Amino acid sequence: MARLKCKKCGAVFEYEYKAMSSFVHLGPYKMVSCPACGKSSLMNAYSSIKEPITWPSEEKQQNLAAQPSLTEEELEKKRIEDSKYERP
């Protein structure tokens, strides 16, 4: 895994190279989309930077782990409530 830094938003994230993940490349530079901002740019997928990882933030990771699991009834109520706001 390589650490990459997004040129557009500055987020540092880990990227795992997959053989068929991107057909657009120029040597070691591959078209990679940033998970933080969603924008794509050419990044050197084979070298890693030394900066600490900034995405996902520690707060998001803690919030995801701290969320209580919902019962089936609560999930169904939530699904119904969310479906009220969906567009047809």
C-alpha positions in Angstrom: 0.0 0.0 0.0 1.2 3.5 -0.9 0.4 6.7 0.8 -0.8 9.3 -1.6 -1.6 13.0 -1.2 -4.4 14.5 -3.2 -3.2 17.5 -5.2 -6.7 19.1 -5.1 -7.8 18.9 -1.4 -4.5 17.9 0.3 -5.9 14.7 2.0 -3.4 11.9 2.6 -4.8 8.4 2.2 -3.6 4.9 1.6 -3.9 3.4 -1.9 -3.7 -0.2 -2.8 -2.6 -0.8 -6.3 -4.7 -3.3 -8.3 -3.7 -4.6 -11.6 -6.9 -3.7 -13.5 -7.9 -0.6 -11.4 -6.9 2.0 -13.9 -6.2 1.9 -17.6 -5.1 5.5 -17.7 -1.4 5.7 -16.7 1.8 7.4 -17.7 4.6 5.2 -16.4 4.2 5.1 -12.6 1.6 7.8 -12.7 -2.0 6.5 -12.5 -5.4 8.1 -12.6 -6.5 7.8 -9.0 -9.6 9.3 -7.5 -9.3 10.8 -4.0 -11.7 9.2 -1.5 -12.0 12.5 0.4 -13.0 14.8 -2.3 -13.9 12.4 -5.1 -11.8 14.2 -7.8 -9.3 12.3 -10.0 -5.8 13.2 -10.8 -2.6 11.5 -11.9 -0.6 10.3 -8.9 2.6 8.2 -8.5 1.1 5.0 -7.3 4.4 3.3 -6.7 6.0 5.8 -4.3 4.8 6.6 -0.8 4.9 9.9 1.0 6.0 10.2 4.6 3.1 12.4 5.9 0.6 11.0 8.4 -2.7 9.8 7.0 -5.5 12.4 7.2 -8.4 10.6 5.6 -10.6 9.1 7.0 -10.4 11.4 10.0 -10.1 9.8 13.4 -13.5 11.4 14.4 -15.2 9.6 11.5 -13.6 6.3 12.4 -14.7 6.7 16.1 -18.2 7.7 15.1 -18.6 4.7 12.8 -17.4 2.3 15.6 -19.5 4.0 18.3 -22.9 3.8 16.4 -25.2 1.5 18.2 -26.6 -1.3 16.1 -30.3 -1.0 15.4 -32.9 -3.7 15.7 -34.8 -4.9 12.6 -37.8 -2.8 13.6 -35.8 0.3 14.0 -34.1 -0.3 10.7 -37.4 -0.7 9.0 -38.8 2.5 10.5 -35.6 4.3 9.4 -35.9 2.9 5.9 -39.6 4.1 5.7 -38.7 7.5 7.0 -35.8 7.9 4.5 -38.0 6.7 1.7 -40.4 9.7 2.2 -37.7 12.0 1.0 -36.7 10.0 -2.1 -37.4 11.4 -5.5 -39.4 9.1 -7.8 
